[in-house]
Amino acid sequence: MRSRTLRFSILFGALALLGSQVNAQYAWDFGIHVGGANYLGEMGGTDQPRRDFVWDMKLSQTRWAIGGFARRKINRSISLNTGLLYLRIQGADELSSYRPRRGRNLNFRNDLLEWYLRPEFTIFQDNDLGGRGRYRLDFRLFGYAGVALFYHNPKGQLNREGEFYNLRPLTTELVEYSRIGFAVPIGIGFHFTQRRRHRFGMDLGWRTTFTDYLDDVSTVYVDPNLLPEGANGLAADLYNQHGFAYALDPTLPGPGNYGYYLGGPGDSPKKENVRGDPTHNDSYMTLTLTYSYVLRGQSNFYRQRYNWMRGNKRVGRKSRAKF
């Protein structure tokens, strides 16, 4: 009876050890993002001054997004993902069907370098997709919300032709905004894991930022004489490009007719000086395909105590005789 109990104890311990080893294995995966990015801000839109979320985006202005990431499985329900993304967003008023925006005639492009950190929460998981009992393909659907830092530098063209100019040093609204920004990434994604090693998936993320200057447009037209080099300088040419649009179509409305600066009691800007919408910060989104390779390894506990089971010598402190 005692020997049978001992055998069951050994068997149970071996199963527990195997389970701990499996949990410790396949915890890390390293991969890449490849896809596109778009933005929501002052430029774009259809027949209204502004619509929130994706309704004001121009799909034709979608540009690239690439990057890499590392992910650590914490437990069955939670993973931690950190990565770098390099992406471009851009927009132009001439593409809008809203005539006051077309009359404003501004444009920009902005290359962002983003670092993010986010926990991923499992929504649904199937470890044996197809139910064949071979466990060769599994599926995981997850959501996430995290934090991100990004570096950005908006540029613009004169009437969308020729050279791109750095807009921040020109202080087109007499505002020296930072090149470093903070964002909150929120999204959803999924991946398939083939034979525990290769993961193929998709990631859709929305970034709410705390700046309104991804496109260099936010508030009002300032006195051009206060701009660098004055009213005849490059900053003045870039900050108000209504003249280019008016030359092609004299019926387009000029500054003061955009209609989306709300203002309030005590606000000094007048409606005729409206250049942007400071009541909403800019945001951007990414949609990427992902691939990652899953690493196999053991926990520190396993390596320190059970390497002898794989034929490795166990090294420990020598015991000293007690007298």
N, C-alpha and C positions, 0 to 999 in steps of 0.2 A: 504494500500500500504506500509505504513511504517512497519507494523507488518510482512508482507510477506518478506520485505527486511531484517528485523531483523532475521527472521527464516532462510533465506538463509545464512546470515552472520554467525549464530551460527552453521549451518550445515557445512559450508565451514571450519570454525575454527576447528570443531570437526574432520573433515577429515584430515586437515593439522596436527592436534595434533596426530592423529592415525598414519599418515605417518611418523612423526618425531619419534614416539615411535617405529615403526617397524624398522626404520633405525638404531635406537639406540640399538635395540635388536640383539642378535646373532652376536655381533661384535667380540667376542673373541672365539678362539678354542685352545685347548691344546691336544697334541698328541705325537705319537711315530714314529720313523723310524725303519724298519727292512729290511736288504738287504745285498748287497755285495759291495766290493771295489776292485779296481785294479789300477795299476800305469803304467806310461810311463817314462822310464829312461834309464840307461846304460845297464840294464839286460833284456833279453828277445829277441824278434825279430825273424826274419826268415832268409832269405838269403842275407840280406843287412846290412851295418853297422848301419843304423838307418832310420826309417820311422816315420814321425810325427803322432800325434793324435792317434787314436785307432789301427792303422795298425801294430804297433809294440808290442801290448799287447799279453800276454799269458792268455787265458781264464782259463786254468787249475790253474793259480795262483790267481784267484779271492778268496777273503776271506771276512769275515763278516764286517758288518757295522750296528751299533745300536745307538739309541739316542732318544732325546725328543725335543719338540719344542713348542713355543707359537706363535700364529698368531693373529694380530689385523687388522680388516677390516677398512681401512681409508675411502674409498668411494666405489662406484660400480666398479671402475676400478683398484684400487690399494689396496694391503694389505702389512703389514710389518711383516716379519717372523724372529724370532731369535731362535737359538737352539744349542744344544751340540750333537756332534757325536763322538763315539768311534769306531775306525776302524783299520783294519790291512791291510797292503800291503806287498808284498814279491816278490822275483824273484830269478832266478838262471841261470847262464850261460849254464849249462849242458842241459837245456831244449831248447836252441836255435839251429836252423838249420844252423846258421852262424858259420862256423868252427873257425874263430879267437876268437869269444866270448867263444865257448866251450873250446878252449885252455886256455883262461884267467881263467876260472873255479871259478869265484867269486859267492857269494850268499849273501842274506840278508833277514831280515824281520823287519818290523817297525810298532809299534802300535802308532797311532796318536789320540790325543784328540783335537777335533776341536770345536771352538765356531764361529758361523757365524751370520751375520746380513744382511738381504737382503730385498729389496722391490720386490713384485710380481705384475706383470702387466697382467691384463686380456687380453687374445687374443680372446677368444670366451666363451660365457656363454649362457646357456639355463636354465631358472628357472622352466620350466615345461617339463622335458624330456619325450618325448612320446606324448606331446600335448593332454593329457587327461583332462586337466582343474582341476586336483586335487592338483597340486603343491607339490607332495609328494617326488619327486626326481629331483634334479637339477644337472647340470654339469658345470664345469669351467675348462678351459684350460688356463694356464698362463706360462709366461717366467720370468726369474729373472737374476739379476746381482748384486753382493754385495761385501762384504769384509769378511775375515775370519782370525782368529789367530789359530795356532795349536802348540801343544807340541809334539815332536817326539824324538825317541831314537833308532837308527838303531842297529841291532845285526846281527852277522854272525856265521857260523859254519866252522869247518875245514872239507873240502870235504863233506859238507852237512851231517855230522854224529855227534851224541852226543850233547854236551852242546852248547848253544848259548852264545856268548860273546858280551858285550857292545863294539861297535866299536869306538864311539866318543872319549873315554878317551885314546884309543890306537893311535890316530892321524896317521892313516895309510898313509895319504898324507901330514903329518906335518901341518895340518890345523885344528884349533880349531873353528869349526862352532857352531852356536847357536842351542840350543834345541827348541827355540821359532821361529816360521816362520810365514810369512804373505802370504795369498793366495787371489785370486780373483775367487769366485765361480760364474759360469755361467751355466744356465740350463733351463729345461722346465719340467712342471709337470701338473697333472690334478687331480681333485677329484670329486666324486659324494657325494652329501649331501642328506641323507635320513631323511625325516620329520624334517628338519631344525636342527637336533641334531647330527647325526652320519655321519662323513666324511671318505670315503675310497678313497685312491688315490695312485699315483705313482710319484716318483721324480727322475729325471735323472740329475746329476750335474757333471760338469767338473771343476777342480781346477787348475788354473795356479799358480805356486808358484814362489818365488824369491830365491830359494836355489837349488843347484845341489847335495845336500848331503842327500836326503832321503834314498839313497841306499849306502852312504858312498864312492861313486866313482865319480870322476869328472875330474882329470887332468892327472898326470903322476906318474910313479913309482919313488920314492925318493931313496936316498942312504939308504939301510937298516941299516947301522951303526948309522944313526941318529934317528932311531925309538926307542921307549922305550925298554929298556933291550937289545938293539943292534940287530945284525943280527941273533942271536939265540933265540930271545924272541918270545912271543906270537904274538905281532904286526907283526913281520916279517913273521910268519907262515900264518897269516890271510891276509896280504896285497898282497901276491903273491902266488897263489895256482896252478900255471901252472904245477908244478911237479906232482901233483896228477893226473891231466888229462893226462899228457904225459906218465905216467907209464902205463895207460890203452890203450892209443892210441898214439904211437910215431909220427904219421903223423900229429898230430894237431900242428898248428903254435903257436909259443910262443910270448912273448911281443915284440911289434914293428911291428906287422902285422895286427893290428885292422883297421888301415886306416881311422879313422874318427877324428883325431885331426888335425884341419885345420892349426893352427898356423898363423904366419904372420911375417912381417919384425920386427926384434929386439926380437922376442920370443926366450927365451933360451932353452925350452924343445925340445929335438930331437925326431924324429918319433919313434926311437927304444925304447923310454921310455913311450910310450902312454899307459895309463891305462883307461881313460874315455874320455868324450866329454864335455868340459867346455863351448861349444858354445850354449848349450841348457840346461835350467833348468829342473828339474824333475816336473812332474805333476801327478795328480791322479783323479779318477772319482768314483762316487758312484751311485748305482741304488737301490732305496729302495721303499718298500711298506709303505704306511702311513695310520694311523688311528688317528682321533682326535674327541674330544667331544666338541660340541659348547655350550658355556654358554649363558644364557639368562639374560639380564639386561637392565637397563635404563640409560640414560644420566643424568648428574648432574642437568641439566636444568629441566628435567622431574621430578626427585625426589624432587627438591626444590619447584616446583610450582604446581604439579598436583597429589601429593600423596593423596590429599583429595578425588580424584575421585575413589580411591580404599579403602576408609574408614579410611585412616590414618589421624591422627591429624597433622595439619601444625603448626610448631613451628617457631616463628619469634620474632623479637625484639618488645618489648612493646613500643607503641607510647607515647610520653610525651606531656602533654598539653602545648600549647604555650600561653603565656600571653603577 
